[in-house]
């Protein structure tokens, strides 16, 4: 379980993954704004005040509460070489007890896409979830036509599990999602013979 005073920072080869801070507002709003057309097909509709300072402040407070309560782990992707904010990844809906599971969600700015940054982030988050948070299952979903996201999940050890009908409202419409999961002790596809 995460503790309120514990600073969560994950280091990858090229990035630091850390919770959002109030000082990130300009970088975050600029990146989201310039990447809007790139992100819109894959995300829920943005609220009218989505890019406002007040909305971002609420996001930072939500992140702090979620980490302290152990419900979610929202992290920004910050490139170490120049401190550029590149996107975000969240381990959300953390369920304890018999489930020991969570759900991965992520986005990256258009100018940083297709450079392996999100693969690095997902692998680091999954490792942290399995080794530090003692989770057993990490889930993710994406639109069936989002082939880059599907390939990304599969390259990070997620396996296809099926389709959820009308799973989320994306870009203003209820959309089916393909579901994936990454298991700490994954024996799917293995047999006693192998």
N, C-alpha and C positions, 0 to 999 in steps of 0.2 A: 504494500500500500504506500502511496506517496504521502509524504509529510509536508505540512504547510511551509515549514522553514527551509526545506530542502531545495536547493537550486538544481534545476534539471537542465543539463547541457549535454548534448551528444556530439561527439567529434567524428567526422568522417575524413577521408583523404583530403577533400577540398573545402569542406564546409563545417560550420558550427550550426547545430540545430538547437534553438533556444526559444523559450516562450516570447510572445510579443511584448514590447515595452512601449510606453507612451511616446518615447522619442522616435518610434518607427513610423509615425503617422504619415509624414510626407513621402517617404520611400514607398510605403504600402499603397497609399492612395494614387501615387504616380504610376506605380507598376500595374495596379488593377485597372486604372483608367486607360493606359496605353495598350493593355492587353484585352480590353473589353470584348472586341469582336472575336478574338481567339478563344476566350473563355465562355462566352454567352451560350454557345450550342450545348455545353456540357454541364451547366450550372442552373440551379433554381433562379427565378427572376430576382434581380437585385431590388431591394427596397429603394424608394426615392432618395433616402438619405444615406444609402450604402457607403458612399465615399466621404461622408462628413466626419469631422473630428469627433463629434458626439458619438456617432455610431462606432468609430474606432475605439474610443475610450471605453465604451460598453464592452467591446470585444476583448480589450485588455483585462478588464475586471472579470469578465466571464472566464477567461483563461486562468487567471489567478485562483478564482474560486474552484474551478474544475480540477486543477492540479492539486490544490489543498485537500479537496474532498475525495480525490482518487477516481473521479468520474470520467475524466478525459485528459489527454496530454497534447495540447495544441502547441506546435512548434513552427517557428519561421526558419527558412533555409537562408543562411547568411554565408556568402562566399568569403573565405578567409583572406584571399589575396587583396581584395579591395573593399571588403565589408558591404558588398552589394546584397540587398535583399532580393531574393530570386523567386520566392514562392512560400508555400506553407504545407505542412502535413499535420494531420491530427489523428491520434488514436482516440476514438470517441466511443461513447456507449460502453464503457468498461463495466463488465458484469463479473461479479465475484461469486463465491459459492460453487455450486456444481458446474457452472458454465465456464468460469475463468476465461472470458473471451472479450474481444473488443473489435471495433470496426475502423478500418483505415479510410481516410479521405485526404485528398491532396489537390493542389493546383500549382502551376508554375507559370511565370510570366513568359509571354511569347518569345522574347529575345533570348531566353535561357533554355527554351525547350529543345529536346533532341540532342542534348549534350551529356546525358548520363547522370545529371544531378539528382533527378528524382529517384533513379535506381539506387544511388548511394543513400539517399535519405530513407527510402523504404527499407532497405536492408538494415540500416542502423536502427530504425524504429522497431522493426520486427525482432532483431537481436535483443534490444533493450526490453521489449515486451515479454519475451520468453525467459530471459536470464534474470532481469531485475524485478519485473512486475509479476513473474510467475504465472503468466497467462498461458493457456494451452491452445487457443484458437484465435486467429486474426482474420477477420472477414473484410471483403471489399466488394463493391459493385460498380458497374459502369454500363453505359449505353452499349447495346450490341454492335453498333457501327463504329464505336470508338476503338478502332484497331490499335492505335499506338498505346492506349491505356491497357488494353487486353494483353498485348505483347509484353508491356512493362511488368504487369502483375505476374504473368507466367515466368518471366525471366528472374523474378524475385522469389520463386518458390510457391506462388499461389496456384491452386488448381481449380479448374472450372467445376462448379457444383450444380448449376442449373439456371433457370430464368425465373425471376420474380415479376409477375404481371402488375402493371400500374404501380410500380415500386416507389417512385418519387416524381414530383412535379419538376420537370426540367424545361427551362425556357418557356414556361407558361402552360405546358401540357403534361398530363400523366403519362409516364413512359415506363416501358419494361426495362429491366436491367438484367445483365448477366451477372451471376454471383460467383465469387471466388473465395477460397479460404486457404490459409497457410496454417498448418498444424505443427506444433512443437515436435511431436513424435509421429511423423507422417508415414504410414505404411500403405497408403492407397497406391494401387498398381503393383504392389509387391506380393509375391506368393511364397509358400513354404519351399518351393523348388529353387528359389533364387536367393 
